[in-house]
Amino acid sequence: QVQLVESGGGLVQAGGSLRLSCSVSGTIFSINAMGWYRQRPGKQRELVATITSGGTTNYADSVKGRFTVSRDNAKNTVYLQMNRLKPEDTAVYYCNADLRTTRVSANYDYWGQGTQVTVSS
């Protein structure tokens, strides 16, 4: 059983900052990429940022220069530092981990339950 538990969402004024955390627990052999996605009201889920086990990052154009993704491999935790937040960043943010539970199992995507981020203007 694998669980992804997110924390750090909330309400913030435009221009403010929030830091999201996501810890992965359970039966884990290895974690490849980890990342964050979001679903804005009336929109499909979209990529925000990802980071590989080696530290290579990828960002959506809309968050480049404002958001920073990082991870602590020893703690199986991924973070998203969000600065200069805008009202259009309002969304439910989901943590994602691409991992395998045993040495011989295939990689599989796991998702957190989502955390609400609301940015007021």
GUDRENDREN-761183 format. One record per residue (C-alpha): z, y, x. Coordinates in steps of 0.02 Angstrom, whole numbers. Layout:
<nodes>
<node z="Z" y="Y" x="X"/>
...
</nodes>
This chain:
<nodes>
<node z="0" y="0" x="0"/>
<node z="-49" y="170" x="67"/>
<node z="19" y="336" x="6"/>
<node z="-35" y="513" x="43"/>
<node z="95" y="644" x="-1"/>
<node z="49" y="827" x="1"/>
<node z="162" y="978" x="5"/>
<node z="152" y="1164" x="31"/>
<node z="51" y="1227" x="-116"/>
<node z="105" y="1373" x="-223"/>
<node z="70" y="1549" x="-280"/>
<node z="26" y="1684" x="-155"/>
<node z="-49" y="1858" x="-160"/>
<node z="-222" y="1891" x="-91"/>
<node z="-214" y="1915" x="96"/>
<node z="-66" y="1800" x="113"/>
<node z="-45" y="1632" x="196"/>
<node z="4" y="1455" x="150"/>
<node z="20" y="1295" x="250"/>
<node z="-19" y="1127" x="172"/>
<node z="45" y="963" x="242"/>
<node z="-5" y="784" x="202"/>
<node z="87" y="632" x="267"/>
<node z="10" y="459" x="262"/>
<node z="126" y="310" x="246"/>
<node z="117" y="124" x="212"/>
<node z="19" y="-15" x="293"/>
<node z="-93" y="74" x="418"/>
<node z="-186" y="3" x="566"/>
<node z="-285" y="157" x="613"/>
<node z="-337" y="324" x="540"/>
<node z="-508" y="395" x="576"/>
<node z="-545" y="562" x="496"/>
<node z="-421" y="660" x="393"/>
<node z="-454" y="814" x="293"/>
<node z="-439" y="927" x="144"/>
<node z="-547" y="948" x="-9"/>
<node z="-525" y="1062" x="-157"/>
<node z="-576" y="1074" x="-337"/>
<node z="-590" y="1247" x="-409"/>
<node z="-585" y="1274" x="-598"/>
<node z="-748" y="1216" x="-676"/>
<node z="-817" y="1157" x="-508"/>
<node z="-842" y="992" x="-421"/>
<node z="-729" y="937" x="-280"/>
<node z="-788" y="1010" x="-115"/>
<node z="-750" y="989" x="69"/>
<node z="-634" y="1118" x="147"/>
<node z="-601" y="1049" x="321"/>
<node z="-595" y="884" x="414"/>
<node z="-529" y="827" x="582"/>
<node z="-565" y="667" x="676"/>
<node z="-438" y="564" x="771"/>
<node z="-505" y="646" x="929"/>
<node z="-480" y="821" x="861"/>
<node z="-657" y="869" x="814"/>
<node z="-653" y="987" x="666"/>
<node z="-775" y="1035" x="530"/>
<node z="-756" y="1177" x="405"/>
<node z="-841" y="1239" x="249"/>
<node z="-928" y="1404" x="282"/>
<node z="-819" y="1490" x="153"/>
<node z="-660" y="1456" x="251"/>
<node z="-717" y="1471" x="431"/>
<node z="-611" y="1594" x="527"/>
<node z="-474" y="1592" x="396"/>
<node z="-417" y="1410" x="383"/>
<node z="-365" y="1294" x="524"/>
<node z="-349" y="1105" x="508"/>
<node z="-240" y="1007" x="629"/>
<node z="-156" y="838" x="638"/>
<node z="-11" y="749" x="718"/>
<node z="-69" y="572" x="753"/>
<node z="107" y="513" x="795"/>
<node z="165" y="566" x="622"/>
<node z="5" y="520" x="527"/>
<node z="6" y="696" x="459"/>
<node z="-131" y="824" x="432"/>
<node z="-104" y="1009" x="405"/>
<node z="-205" y="1152" x="335"/>
<node z="-155" y="1328" x="385"/>
<node z="-233" y="1450" x="263"/>
<node z="-235" y="1634" x="310"/>
<node z="-312" y="1786" x="226"/>
<node z="-317" y="1694" x="62"/>
<node z="-433" y="1755" x="-75"/>
<node z="-427" y="1731" x="-263"/>
<node z="-579" y="1618" x="-249"/>
<node z="-475" y="1498" x="-143"/>
<node z="-377" y="1455" x="-301"/>
<node z="-395" y="1268" x="-326"/>
<node z="-312" y="1100" x="-322"/>
<node z="-313" y="1044" x="-141"/>
<node z="-327" y="858" x="-103"/>
<node z="-285" y="770" x="59"/>
<node z="-403" y="633" x="118"/>
<node z="-385" y="498" x="250"/>
<node z="-517" y="375" x="308"/>
<node z="-417" y="228" x="372"/>
<node z="-404" y="41" x="390"/>
<node z="-251" y="-60" x="345"/>
<node z="-280" y="-205" x="464"/>
<node z="-379" y="-236" x="623"/>
<node z="-516" y="-326" x="529"/>
<node z="-523" y="-228" x="367"/>
<node z="-656" y="-100" x="328"/>
<node z="-622" y="86" x="329"/>
<node z="-581" y="156" x="159"/>
<node z="-550" y="329" x="88"/>
<node z="-378" y="367" x="21"/>
<node z="-329" y="522" x="-77"/>
<node z="-172" y="620" x="-112"/>
<node z="-121" y="674" x="-286"/>
<node z="-170" y="855" x="-257"/>
<node z="-71" y="1015" x="-238"/>
<node z="-106" y="1177" x="-331"/>
<node z="-144" y="1335" x="-233"/>
<node z="-155" y="1495" x="-334"/>
<node z="-204" y="1660" x="-256"/>
<node z="-173" y="1815" x="-360"/>
<node z="-273" y="1973" x="-340"/>
</nodes>
